[in-house]
Amino acid sequence: MHETLARYLPRSRNNRRLTEQKARRLAKAAPFLLSLDTEAVHRYHRDMTSLARDLARALDTDPGSKTVVFAVKTFGYAAREITGEFVPYPFEVPIPVDSRITRITRGITDEDPVTFWDRVARRAELPPLHLDTVLWLSMSPKPEVVRGLRKTSPEVARVVDTVRELLGHP
């Protein structure tokens, strides 16, 4: 499996950066990932904090690292399809800090992005990985996506408008 993904990465339109590093991470995580059976998928879907901890252990990294956090977010999408059940992301898994989150955060505060967005998430009662989705969709070039997002709630509309203003999007 990881060999197939390692061959795919350099050819992918969206994964042009750090492909060798990503392939090494896949190779390192492969034993853990290949050990997951249907029961484990259901168990980790109910307890994604444990997934972050166990994957971080397999990769010998911090459970809050961008790699682990993004893997948990992706797992949540896949597990939702497999199980047919929506399980909210846990508050304990932080927002994945990438250049986009860093740029948005710096437009608002000098505070550490993880600390800042954790506080925002708790105040909004929206786990950080769900907040990340709102932030990501806020930057959509498609007006219908932004319009739909704004209709969700007044709070989400304020986040969307703030993010778009900070990034210079109408």
C-alpha positions as CSV (number, residue, x, y, z in Angstrom):
1,M,0.0,0.0,0.0
2,H,2.6,2.6,1.0
3,E,4.7,1.8,-2.1
4,T,1.7,2.6,-4.3
5,L,1.2,5.9,-2.5
6,A,4.9,6.7,-2.6
7,R,4.8,6.2,-6.4
8,Y,1.7,8.3,-6.6
9,L,3.0,11.3,-4.6
10,P,5.5,12.7,-7.1
11,R,2.9,12.5,-9.9
12,S,0.1,14.1,-8.0
13,R,-0.8,17.7,-9.0
14,N,-1.5,18.6,-5.4
15,N,1.4,16.9,-3.7
16,R,4.4,18.4,-5.4
17,R,6.2,19.6,-2.2
18,L,8.2,17.3,0.1
19,T,7.2,14.1,-1.6
20,E,10.2,12.2,-0.4
21,Q,9.5,13.2,3.2
22,K,5.8,12.2,2.8
23,A,6.9,8.8,1.4
24,R,9.2,8.2,4.4
25,R,6.3,9.1,6.8
26,L,4.1,6.7,4.9
27,A,6.7,3.9,5.1
28,K,7.1,4.6,8.9
29,A,3.3,4.6,9.5
30,A,2.6,1.6,7.2
31,P,2.8,-1.1,9.9
32,F,0.3,0.8,12.1
33,L,-2.0,1.6,9.2
34,L,-2.0,-2.0,7.8
35,S,-2.9,-3.3,11.3
36,L,-6.2,-1.5,11.3
37,D,-9.2,-3.7,10.8
38,T,-12.9,-2.9,10.7
39,E,-13.1,-3.1,14.5
40,A,-10.2,-0.7,14.9
41,V,-11.7,1.8,12.4
42,H,-14.9,1.8,14.5
43,R,-13.0,2.1,17.8
44,Y,-10.8,4.9,16.5
45,H,-13.9,6.7,15.0
46,R,-15.4,6.8,18.5
47,D,-12.1,7.9,20.0
48,M,-10.0,10.0,17.6
49,T,-7.9,11.3,20.4
50,S,-6.5,7.7,20.8
51,L,-6.0,7.6,17.1
52,A,-3.8,10.7,17.3
53,R,-1.8,9.3,20.2
54,D,-1.3,5.9,18.6
55,L,-0.4,7.3,15.2
56,A,2.0,9.8,16.8
57,R,3.6,6.9,18.6
58,A,4.0,5.0,15.3
59,L,5.6,8.0,13.7
60,D,7.6,9.0,16.8
61,T,6.2,12.5,16.8
62,D,3.9,14.8,18.7
63,P,0.2,14.0,18.6
64,G,-0.4,17.7,17.8
65,S,1.9,17.7,14.8
66,K,0.4,18.8,11.5
67,T,0.9,15.3,10.0
68,V,-0.9,13.6,12.8
69,V,-3.7,16.1,13.1
70,F,-4.4,16.2,9.4
71,A,-4.4,12.4,9.3
72,V,-7.0,12.4,12.1
73,K,-9.1,14.9,10.1
74,T,-8.9,12.7,7.0
75,F,-9.6,9.6,9.0
76,G,-12.8,11.2,10.3
77,Y,-14.0,11.8,6.8
78,A,-13.2,8.3,5.7
79,A,-14.7,6.7,8.9
80,R,-17.9,8.7,8.4
81,E,-18.3,7.1,5.0
82,I,-17.4,3.6,6.2
83,T,-19.7,3.7,9.3
84,G,-22.4,6.0,8.0
85,E,-22.1,7.8,11.4
86,F,-21.1,11.3,12.1
87,V,-18.8,11.5,15.1
88,P,-17.7,15.1,16.0
89,Y,-13.9,15.6,16.2
90,P,-12.6,15.8,19.7
91,F,-11.6,19.2,21.2
92,E,-8.3,17.6,22.3
93,V,-7.1,17.4,18.7
94,P,-5.8,20.8,17.7
95,I,-6.2,22.7,14.4
96,P,-3.5,21.7,11.8
97,V,-1.2,24.7,11.6
98,D,-0.2,25.3,8.0
99,S,0.7,28.5,6.1
100,R,-3.0,29.3,5.6
101,I,-3.8,29.1,9.4
102,T,-0.6,31.0,10.2
103,R,-1.5,33.8,7.8
104,I,-5.1,34.1,9.1
105,T,-3.8,34.0,12.7
106,R,-1.2,36.6,12.2
107,G,-3.9,38.9,10.7
108,I,-5.7,38.7,14.0
109,T,-3.1,38.2,16.8
110,D,0.5,37.5,17.6
111,E,-0.7,34.6,19.8
112,D,0.4,31.0,19.0
113,P,-2.1,29.7,16.4
114,V,-2.9,26.5,18.3
115,T,-3.6,28.3,21.5
116,F,-5.6,31.0,19.8
117,W,-7.8,28.7,17.7
118,D,-8.3,26.4,20.6
119,R,-9.8,29.3,22.6
120,V,-11.9,30.3,19.6
121,A,-13.1,26.7,19.1
122,R,-14.1,26.3,22.8
123,R,-15.9,29.6,22.8
124,A,-17.8,28.7,19.7
125,E,-18.3,25.2,21.0
126,L,-16.9,23.9,17.7
127,P,-14.0,21.5,17.8
128,P,-10.8,22.8,16.2
129,L,-10.9,20.4,13.3
130,H,-14.4,21.5,12.4
131,L,-13.3,25.1,12.8
132,D,-10.5,24.3,10.4
133,T,-13.1,23.2,7.8
134,V,-15.0,26.5,8.2
135,L,-11.7,28.5,7.8
136,W,-10.8,26.4,4.7
137,L,-14.2,26.8,3.1
138,S,-14.1,30.6,3.9
139,M,-11.4,30.9,1.3
140,S,-13.3,29.2,-1.5
141,P,-13.2,31.1,-4.8
142,K,-16.7,29.7,-5.4
143,P,-19.3,32.4,-4.4
144,E,-22.0,29.7,-3.8
145,V,-19.8,27.9,-1.2
146,V,-19.2,31.2,0.7
147,R,-22.9,32.1,0.5
148,G,-23.9,28.7,1.8
149,L,-21.4,28.9,4.6
150,R,-22.6,32.4,5.6
151,K,-26.2,31.0,5.9
152,T,-25.1,28.4,8.4
153,S,-25.2,30.8,11.4
154,P,-24.4,34.4,12.4
155,E,-21.3,33.2,14.2
156,V,-20.0,31.3,11.1
157,A,-20.8,34.2,8.9
158,R,-18.7,36.5,11.1
159,V,-15.8,34.0,10.9
160,V,-16.1,33.8,7.1
161,D,-16.2,37.5,6.7
162,T,-13.3,38.1,9.0
163,V,-11.1,35.5,7.3
164,R,-12.0,36.8,3.8
165,E,-11.3,40.4,4.8
166,L,-7.9,39.4,6.4
167,L,-6.9,37.6,3.2
168,G,-8.1,40.3,0.9
169,H,-11.0,38.4,-0.6
170,P,-14.4,40.1,-1.2
